[in-house]
């Protein structure tokens, strides 16, 4: 899957799930702050990504995912 497709799909999904405008989902923006996520909501986001892309995201990898770019990079690396 091309990176552009990952970005488009993730942004569309997150905008709908967390009721935010896609225009606020900038690559360098912080995930938790932009989506107003607490710890439980962040776990929900990770579960949604895992289900959508049929990938496993180990708990120890969660601290690595801080920005939207980190999330796109992570998904892209797991799909290869």
Backbone as ProteinMPNN parsed JSONL, in Angstrom:
{"seq_chain_A": "XXXXXXXXXXXXXXXXXXXXXXXXXXXXXXXXXXXXXXXXXXXXXXXXXXXXXXXXXXXXXXXXXXXXXXXXXXXXXXXX", "coords_chain_A": {"N_chain_A": [[0.846, -1.175, 0.0], [0.593, 2.186, -0.851], [2.215, 5.049, 0.595], [0.752, 7.45, 0.467], [-1.835, 6.475, 0.239], [-2.12, 5.228, 2.706], [-1.976, 7.458, 4.423], [-4.249, 8.927, 3.562], [-6.34, 7.107, 4.157], [-6.013, 6.652, 6.93], [-6.313, 9.283, 7.953], [-8.941, 9.872, 7.156], [-10.367, 7.912, 8.576], [-9.669, 8.531, 11.266], [-10.617, 11.161, 11.506], [-13.35, 10.751, 11.284], [-13.861, 8.903, 13.401], [-12.958, 10.282, 15.714], [-14.163, 12.676, 15.502], [-13.099, 15.098, 14.279], [-11.808, 17.711, 12.161], [-10.354, 16.845, 9.048], [-8.397, 18.549, 8.157], [-6.996, 19.307, 10.4], [-5.297, 17.288, 10.945], [-2.284, 17.127, 10.769], [0.967, 16.173, 9.526], [3.163, 16.558, 11.392], [1.859, 17.079, 13.722], [0.941, 16.427, 17.109], [-0.422, 13.357, 18.074], [-2.064, 12.697, 20.397], [-2.739, 15.241, 21.486], [-3.936, 16.579, 19.285], [-6.122, 14.952, 18.683], [-7.315, 14.981, 21.079], [-6.904, 12.94, 23.062], [-7.144, 10.694, 25.792], [-5.511, 8.261, 27.895], [-7.027, 5.884, 27.61], [-8.53, 6.395, 25.273], [-6.43, 6.538, 23.475], [-5.58, 3.896, 23.427], [-7.855, 2.824, 22.244], [-7.614, 3.991, 19.723], [-5.273, 2.717, 18.794], [-6.179, 0.072, 18.745], [-8.109, 0.303, 16.745], [-6.499, 0.902, 14.517], [-4.977, -1.452, 14.413], [-6.986, -3.333, 13.828], [-8.006, -2.353, 11.395], [-5.791, -2.484, 9.64], [-4.909, -5.018, 10.006], [-2.673, -5.623, 11.616], [-0.268, -6.117, 14.255], [0.37, -4.209, 17.07], [2.732, -3.958, 19.33], [2.737, -3.272, 22.865], [5.091, -2.127, 23.804], [5.895, -0.62, 21.65], [4.279, 1.597, 21.551], [5.113, 4.099, 22.79], [6.696, 5.143, 20.755], [5.039, 6.21, 18.889], [4.111, 9.207, 18.382], [3.459, 11.425, 16.779], [1.402, 12.191, 13.886], [2.865, 11.57, 11.622], [4.634, 9.681, 12.703], [2.818, 7.637, 13.17], [1.935, 7.04, 10.548], [4.388, 6.21, 9.445], [4.896, 3.987, 11.044], [2.757, 2.246, 10.452], [3.221, 1.883, 7.711], [5.732, 0.587, 7.804], [5.033, -1.804, 9.036], [3.407, -2.989, 7.195], [5.021, -3.863, 5.195]], "CA_chain_A": [[0.0, 0.0, 0.0], [1.391, 3.41, -0.97], [2.141, 5.936, 1.763], [-0.351, 8.4, 0.265], [-3.069, 5.747, 0.537], [-2.156, 5.057, 4.163], [-2.302, 8.761, 5.007], [-5.645, 9.251, 3.255], [-7.226, 6.195, 4.88], [-5.884, 6.92, 8.367], [-6.913, 10.583, 8.249], [-10.39, 9.761, 7.014], [-10.843, 7.09, 9.685], [-9.516, 9.252, 12.523], [-11.522, 12.316, 11.495], [-14.692, 10.244, 11.562], [-13.907, 8.264, 14.718], [-12.721, 11.229, 16.8], [-14.96, 13.865, 15.174], [-12.263, 16.269, 14.035], [-11.625, 18.032, 10.749], [-9.126, 16.252, 8.485], [-7.393, 19.606, 7.986], [-6.209, 19.435, 11.632], [-4.436, 16.108, 11.051], [-1.041, 17.474, 10.085], [1.987, 15.15, 9.761], [3.992, 16.786, 12.574], [1.008, 17.342, 14.889], [0.922, 15.371, 18.129], [-1.656, 12.568, 18.021], [-2.904, 12.811, 21.594], [-3.252, 16.598, 21.622], [-4.804, 16.91, 18.16], [-7.364, 14.177, 18.782], [-7.782, 15.115, 22.463], [-6.956, 11.567, 23.561], [-6.59, 10.28, 27.071], [-4.864, 6.954, 27.753], [-7.994, 4.901, 27.117], [-8.824, 6.728, 23.882], [-5.248, 6.183, 22.688], [-5.666, 2.44, 23.253], [-8.917, 2.628, 21.245], [-7.035, 4.35, 18.427], [-4.352, 1.649, 18.409], [-7.016, -1.086, 18.398], [-8.723, 0.608, 15.452], [-5.441, 0.756, 13.509], [-4.661, -2.885, 14.319], [-8.095, -4.008, 13.152], [-8.108, -1.861, 10.017], [-4.658, -2.913, 8.824], [-4.578, -6.392, 10.361], [-1.307, -5.649, 12.124], [-0.159, -6.131, 15.7], [1.221, -3.147, 17.588], [3.088, -4.301, 20.706], [2.669, -2.183, 23.843], [6.387, -1.443, 23.913], [6.059, 0.289, 20.509], [3.379, 2.741, 21.67], [5.796, 5.383, 23.015], [7.319, 5.605, 19.515], [4.008, 6.815, 18.037], [3.734, 10.472, 18.998], [2.861, 12.32, 15.783], [0.731, 11.499, 12.786], [3.93, 11.015, 10.788], [5.083, 8.451, 13.369], [1.789, 6.625, 12.944], [2.012, 6.637, 9.13], [5.639, 5.451, 9.292], [4.763, 2.7, 11.724], [1.856, 1.393, 9.641], [3.929, 1.56, 6.477], [6.777, -0.392, 8.091], [4.413, -3.089, 9.406], [2.741, -3.573, 6.025], [6.036, -4.346, 4.24]], "C_chain_A": [[0.894, 1.242, 0.0], [1.182, 4.305, 0.252], [0.97, 6.913, 1.651], [-1.692, 7.749, 0.597], [-3.227, 5.531, 2.042], [-2.59, 6.36, 4.821], [-3.772, 9.096, 4.785], [-6.61, 8.4, 4.076], [-7.203, 6.466, 6.38], [-6.573, 8.235, 8.721], [-8.431, 10.542, 8.163], [-10.981, 9.011, 8.217], [-10.786, 7.86, 11.006], [-10.442, 10.456, 12.606], [-12.944, 11.88, 11.839], [-14.803, 9.713, 12.991], [-13.816, 9.274, 15.869], [-13.359, 12.594, 16.552], [-14.121, 15.14, 15.121], [-12.186, 16.5, 12.532], [-10.32, 17.416, 10.241], [-8.022, 17.291, 8.342], [-6.536, 19.797, 9.244], [-5.206, 18.295, 11.794], [-3.166, 16.316, 10.23], [0.055, 16.478, 10.45], [2.786, 15.334, 11.051], [3.186, 17.086, 13.839], [1.04, 16.142, 15.834], [-0.449, 14.691, 18.115], [-2.583, 12.857, 19.195], [-3.517, 14.195, 21.734], [-4.251, 16.93, 20.521], [-6.155, 16.215, 18.269], [-7.967, 14.235, 20.18], [-7.958, 13.742, 23.118], [-6.418, 11.448, 24.976], [-5.996, 8.887, 26.851], [-5.791, 5.907, 27.159], [-8.336, 5.144, 25.652], [-7.66, 6.371, 22.966], [-5.223, 4.679, 22.421], [-6.74, 2.107, 22.215], [-8.391, 2.928, 19.839], [-6.124, 3.241, 17.923], [-5.132, 0.4, 18.0], [-7.661, -0.896, 17.032], [-7.71, 0.428, 14.317], [-5.11, -0.724, 13.314], [-5.731, -3.631, 13.534], [-8.162, -3.62, 11.675], [-7.019, -2.435, 9.119], [-4.212, -4.341, 9.098], [-3.097, -6.523, 10.733], [-1.362, -5.7, 13.653], [0.8, -5.028, 16.12], [1.52, -3.474, 19.047], [3.086, -3.065, 21.62], [3.988, -1.419, 23.915], [6.658, -0.494, 22.738], [5.233, 1.566, 20.646], [4.089, 4.067, 21.94], [6.45, 5.962, 21.756], [6.332, 6.378, 18.641], [3.495, 8.08, 18.726], [3.002, 11.404, 18.028], [2.137, 11.497, 14.718], [1.757, 10.87, 11.849], [4.465, 9.71, 11.376], [4.1, 7.315, 13.098], [1.832, 6.122, 11.5], [3.245, 5.765, 8.892], [5.499, 4.05, 9.874], [3.89, 1.749, 10.903], [2.56, 0.957, 8.382], [4.986, 0.486, 6.714], [6.189, -1.767, 8.416], [3.742, -3.768, 8.218], [3.732, -4.128, 5.018], [6.42, -5.771, 4.526]], "O_chain_A": [[1.846, 1.323, 0.776], [0.11, 4.312, 0.858], [0.278, 7.169, 2.636], [-2.577, 8.389, 1.164], [-4.328, 5.637, 2.582], [-3.472, 6.362, 5.679], [-4.463, 9.504, 5.718], [-7.584, 8.915, 4.626], [-8.251, 6.507, 7.025], [-7.336, 8.295, 9.686], [-9.122, 11.114, 9.006], [-11.979, 9.442, 8.795], [-11.746, 7.844, 11.776], [-10.993, 10.74, 13.67], [-13.649, 12.555, 12.589], [-15.748, 10.048, 13.706], [-14.512, 9.138, 16.875], [-13.124, 13.545, 17.298], [-14.394, 16.119, 15.816], [-12.461, 15.603, 11.736], [-9.3, 17.463, 10.929], [-6.839, 16.953, 8.398], [-5.459, 20.389, 9.166], [-4.359, 18.336, 12.687], [-3.003, 15.753, 9.147], [0.075, 15.981, 11.576], [3.061, 14.352, 11.741], [3.76, 17.32, 14.903], [1.153, 14.994, 15.402], [-1.489, 15.349, 18.141], [-3.745, 13.217, 19.007], [-4.696, 14.315, 22.066], [-5.305, 17.503, 20.797], [-7.197, 16.807, 17.986], [-9.0, 13.619, 20.444], [-9.02, 13.427, 23.655], [-5.383, 12.021, 25.317], [-5.986, 8.393, 25.724], [-5.381, 5.128, 26.299], [-8.422, 4.196, 24.872], [-7.862, 5.953, 21.826], [-4.886, 4.243, 21.321], [-6.552, 1.206, 21.397], [-8.689, 2.205, 18.888], [-6.194, 2.864, 16.753], [-4.785, -0.256, 17.018], [-7.746, -1.842, 16.249], [-8.039, -0.137, 13.274], [-4.98, -1.192, 12.182], [-5.421, -4.459, 12.678], [-8.353, -4.477, 10.811], [-7.283, -2.825, 7.982], [-3.252, -4.823, 8.497], [-2.38, -7.395, 10.242], [-2.379, -5.365, 14.259], [1.908, -4.922, 15.594], [0.662, -3.291, 19.911], [3.398, -1.957, 21.183], [3.993, -0.198, 24.071], [7.553, 0.347, 22.821], [5.473, 2.527, 19.916], [3.698, 5.082, 21.364], [6.727, 7.161, 21.707], [6.745, 7.119, 17.75], [2.572, 8.032, 19.538], [2.047, 12.084, 18.407], [2.252, 10.273, 14.668], [1.546, 9.769, 11.341], [4.719, 8.752, 10.646], [4.499, 6.181, 12.833], [1.772, 4.916, 11.259], [3.171, 4.728, 8.233], [5.927, 3.063, 9.275], [4.248, 0.59, 10.691], [2.507, -0.217, 8.015], [5.121, -0.433, 5.906], [6.799, -2.788, 8.096], [3.531, -4.981, 8.229], [3.326, -4.803, 4.071], [7.258, -6.337, 3.824]]}, "name": "protein", "num_of_chains": 1, "seq": "XXXXXXXXXXXXXXXXXXXXXXXXXXXXXXXXXXXXXXXXXXXXXXXXXXXXXXXXXXXXXXXXXXXXXXXXXXXXXXXX"}
